[in-house]
């Protein structure tokens, strides 16, 4: 099927170049990251950075940006990523995916934990004896 380029162009350049918008967004994030590092003096020579890697898009992007920055000679920084697995919470990420995304240029730590879940105070059924409300507020 032949489509005229002029017709496609009228429909929008995003159809012709679907990854162009993603590249612009990535460049914008990189520019803001670099500006933030310079403006706020976030990275100094010899810094060691530990990132809590949940597997979400924000922590994965931060790992990618800092791993890319760690390859630069000055300032020299060391980056590590830590992923904590909570055994008693029904939330799971693909550990192999997270490890691949952490990059080979940084070390990756995985720990498993089973902390106790604190119980919430229960409201009393008797009016005026709510355990959540302080007596000084009455």
C-alpha positions as CSV (number, residue, x, y, z in Angstrom):
1,X,0.0,0.0,0.0
2,X,1.4,3.4,-1.0
3,X,0.7,6.4,1.1
4,X,1.6,9.9,0.0
5,X,4.2,11.5,2.4
6,X,2.4,14.9,2.1
7,X,-0.8,13.3,3.4
8,X,1.1,11.6,6.3
9,X,2.8,14.9,7.1
10,X,-0.6,16.6,7.4
11,X,-1.7,13.9,9.9
12,X,1.3,14.6,12.1
13,X,5.0,14.0,12.1
14,X,4.6,11.6,15.0
15,X,3.2,9.1,12.6
16,X,6.3,9.3,10.4
17,X,8.8,9.4,13.2
18,X,7.2,7.6,16.2
19,X,10.4,7.6,18.3
20,X,11.3,11.2,17.7
21,X,9.0,12.4,20.5
22,X,10.5,9.8,22.9
23,X,14.0,11.0,22.0
24,X,13.0,14.6,22.7
25,X,11.6,13.6,26.1
26,X,14.7,11.6,27.0
27,X,16.9,14.6,26.0
28,X,14.7,16.9,28.1
29,X,15.1,14.6,31.2
30,X,18.9,14.4,30.7
31,X,19.2,18.1,30.4
32,X,17.2,18.7,33.6
33,X,19.2,16.0,35.4
34,X,22.5,17.7,34.4
35,X,21.2,21.1,35.3
36,X,20.1,19.9,38.7
37,X,23.4,18.2,39.4
38,X,25.3,21.4,38.6
39,X,22.9,24.0,40.2
40,X,22.6,22.1,43.5
41,X,26.1,20.6,43.5
42,X,24.7,17.1,43.9
43,X,27.7,15.2,42.7
44,X,31.2,15.6,44.1
45,X,34.4,13.8,43.4
46,X,34.4,10.5,45.4
47,X,30.7,10.3,46.2
48,X,29.2,6.9,46.8
49,X,25.5,6.7,45.9
50,X,23.1,4.0,46.9
51,X,19.8,4.0,45.0
52,X,16.7,2.1,46.3
53,X,15.6,0.3,43.1
54,X,11.9,-0.5,43.3
55,X,11.5,-1.4,39.7
56,X,9.3,1.6,38.9
57,X,10.0,4.0,36.1
58,X,11.4,6.7,38.3
59,X,14.0,4.6,40.1
60,X,15.0,2.8,36.9
61,X,15.5,6.1,35.1
62,X,17.6,7.4,38.0
63,X,19.8,4.3,37.9
64,X,20.2,4.8,34.2
65,X,21.2,8.4,34.5
66,X,23.6,7.9,37.4
67,X,25.2,4.9,35.7
68,X,25.7,7.0,32.6
69,X,27.2,9.8,34.8
70,X,29.5,7.3,36.6
71,X,31.3,6.6,33.4
72,X,32.5,10.2,33.2
73,X,36.0,10.8,34.7
74,X,35.2,13.9,36.8
75,X,33.6,14.0,39.2
76,X,34.2,10.3,39.9
77,X,31.2,8.7,41.6
78,X,30.4,5.1,42.6
79,X,26.8,4.0,42.1
80,X,25.1,1.0,43.7
81,X,21.5,-0.1,43.4
82,X,19.6,-2.0,46.1
83,X,16.4,-3.9,45.7
84,X,14.6,-5.0,48.8
85,X,12.1,-7.9,48.6
86,X,9.4,-7.7,51.2
87,X,8.3,-11.3,51.7
88,X,5.0,-10.4,53.6
89,X,3.7,-7.9,51.0
90,X,2.0,-9.3,47.9
91,X,4.0,-7.1,45.5
92,X,6.6,-8.6,43.2
93,X,8.8,-7.3,40.5
94,X,10.7,-9.2,37.9
95,X,14.2,-9.4,39.5
96,X,16.0,-10.4,36.4
97,X,14.5,-7.4,34.5
98,X,15.5,-5.0,37.4
99,X,19.0,-6.5,37.5
100,X,19.4,-6.1,33.7
101,X,18.2,-2.5,33.9
102,X,20.6,-1.7,36.7
103,X,23.4,-2.0,34.1
104,X,26.6,-3.9,34.2
105,X,28.6,-0.7,35.2
106,X,27.1,-0.6,38.7
107,X,26.8,-3.2,41.5
108,X,23.4,-4.6,42.3
109,X,22.3,-5.7,45.8
110,X,19.2,-7.8,46.5
111,X,18.0,-8.4,50.0
112,X,14.9,-10.2,51.3
113,X,13.1,-9.0,54.4
114,X,10.1,-10.1,56.4
115,X,9.3,-7.2,58.8
116,X,6.3,-7.4,61.2
117,X,3.3,-5.4,60.1
118,X,2.1,-3.2,62.9
119,X,-1.6,-3.4,63.8
120,X,-3.8,-0.4,63.5
121,X,-5.7,0.9,66.5
122,X,-9.4,0.0,66.2
123,X,-12.1,2.6,66.9
124,X,-14.3,1.9,69.8
125,X,-18.0,1.2,69.3
126,X,-18.9,3.3,72.4
127,X,-19.4,7.0,71.5
128,X,-16.9,9.3,73.0
129,X,-14.2,6.7,73.5
130,X,-12.5,6.7,70.2
131,X,-8.9,5.6,70.7
132,X,-7.7,7.7,67.8
133,X,-8.9,11.0,69.3
134,X,-7.0,12.6,72.1
135,X,-8.9,13.6,75.3
136,X,-7.2,17.0,75.1
137,X,-9.0,17.8,71.8
138,X,-12.5,17.7,73.4
